[in-house]
Amino acid sequence: MFENLSERLENSLRSLSGQGTLTEDNVRETLREVRKALLEADVALPVVKDFIERVREQALGQDVLKSLKPGEALVKIVHDELVHVMGDTNDALDLNAKPPVVVLMAGLQGSGKTTSVAKLAHYLREREKKKAMVVSADIYRPAAIDQLETLAGEVDAEFCSSQSDQDPVDIVHNAVGEAKRRHADVLLVDTAGRLHVDEDMMGEIRRLNEAVNPHETLFVVDAMTGQDAANTARAFADALPLTGVVLTKADGDSRGGAALSVRQITGKPIKFMGTGEKTDALEPFHPDRIASRILGMGDVLSLVEEAERKVDQDKAEKLAKKMKKGRAMDYEDLKEQFQQMRNMGGMASMLDKMPGMGQMSQMAQDPAAEKNIKHMEALINSMTPYERRHPQQIKGSRKRRIAQGAGLEIQDLNRLIKQHKTMSKMMKKMKGKGGKEMMRGMEGMMGGQGGPGGGPGGGMPPM
């Protein structure tokens, strides 16, 4: 996420890290590169101008000029300004009202509105312990109502049925009554979208908004549309009393223009960010955490929170005790680690949140890296439970049977065996000073240079 912007900003600021003092000249040169990075990330020009001017004023202030580490001081200024541009703090969904709290979701067609309704229902049930009901007021898009009903079943949300021949206002009025009858805490309303902003759509959404007076009106926008996302959000903010924005497809946005532009252009906070296709891939938007990730500082708080929700604590504790006793990981442990990693969004998602792991995160996003892990899982699944628990017994005919069962070659199994040995050593060293060995081991698992396979693609090669 935001890889291109992150790399450009890190490179721009790195040039000052070794400078003994900040001067107008080196600040001007650095900020010129920062400006280019922001514009290439499709951040709106007015936002870029204000950002650069505020950073320049602070960078040339007396406190910074007298700092013992002026390069680090400038990085902090840039970080704090990124946080400010994106909204300073997380603006949570306001559920402080008499149930059912009505939340209206608006946006263009294709922005991920219907999926976001389901994700938000899942979020409310899992994190807020609220009973959510969903209803579709989209009477135009074929199968829109059926799609929401299917998604509601997947996230265990109450579904209020509607028909394409009904008036949208009548649909929502009926849904409010049904939500009261079923004692739902929150009613999420999916509205009709269009391929572009037009008066008919705006008129209908205004009519809906006035009729039901929702407690929250959220604008759903595709992060990958960059600056256009901010401009579209402004058009909706002019037409509706928006209370916030949901930024979808942020995991596919390598630029970051939308995240950095929406708040300043619309004056409305980004409340949630979609980070994947799964129904649990919706996160509260924390400007300080996103700014840290953009500058390569990681997002340890989000990583810890995610681990607490998604990691099997019993299995994690079991592996930790094993490591403390100095016992090596077996293939059953490795398979469980792959599953835990997948539950947390995959290796790329995890590395993206770890400080200083930006480059490795990009390596993990290579399709070949994901393919390598799938091949390793196939080989492990082809083993018997005994073989997984006793890796040293995998020899001769066992190797042939395992490779054939996975549809791969014996050489591939040999690479896995070598990688497993390396990873076992790496895990043992995590309690000591084995940081470099751990990095090399992870590169090997992803197929990077210096891995057990040696050279580029040192892990299991694509086939």
C-alpha angles and dihedrals in degrees: 000000000000089000096152094049092044093052094047094048093046091051092047094051096040090071090068097046093089096041116114093209140014117240133180088254099053092040090051092049093047094047090049088060092044089052091052090049092052094047091048087051087060094246111163113265096236089053091050093049094050092044095051093046093052092047092048093051093051095041092057093046119117095249092058096041090055094045118122089224106033093169091059090045090056092049089054091050091051090047093050092048091050088053091049094049091052095048111280097246140022110276104210126211108271108234095159098119140090110288134288092052105199117221116187117203117204133176148113123299111272095024092113096257099146092045090048090054089056092044091051091049089053091047092051092050097044103036106022097032090229128147107235130196123196130202132179119225090176103115095164110057112078113249093001091130093046091049092055091047090054092048091047089057091051094053096038094243127149112258125209111203122228137176131231091233093059126097111253092232091053090048092056094043089053090047092054090054091047092048090054091048092051093042094240116174096208134025114205114200119203110204133198119272134202133209089249140006111284136163096246092057093044091048093052094047091047089052091050092048093050092046099053101022095215119215090224128025110191126191113215115208136172110245091206091069088072116191090006087064091060093046092050090047089054091053090053092044089055091052101038137038091246118191097189152338134253111208110206131196092022089148089066095045109100093170108053098209095133095049091051097043109038100073097047095043098045102026086226123120124243101238102177139019126206110222104178147345099277119099091244093052097104121105134182109255112247110185093198093053093046091049090052091051092048090054093046094252094121130226106257095164093059090044092053093046091049092049091051090054102039110025119091098240095198092055092044091051091048091054092045091054089048091053092047089056089052093245118148124244115257127208092266088059091047092050090051090050090054089052093048090048091051091050088057094052100272134286094296092055092049095047090047088064096046119092114255094005098107095113093047090048089059090049090053091054090063107111088228090062093055089045090053091055092048090052091050091050091049090053092048091048088053090059124089118245088253092054092049091053094043108040092170090068093063103107142125114343092014089061092052093049094048094048093047091048090055093044091242139109130269088243088062091053090048089055091051091050090051092046091048091054091049092048092048090055090045093053091050090053094051089086090053133035098302098123095125092046090050091052091050091048092052091049089053092051090053095044097252129147116290094027123134092274090060127232127017111348089018092164124067106319123231114265 
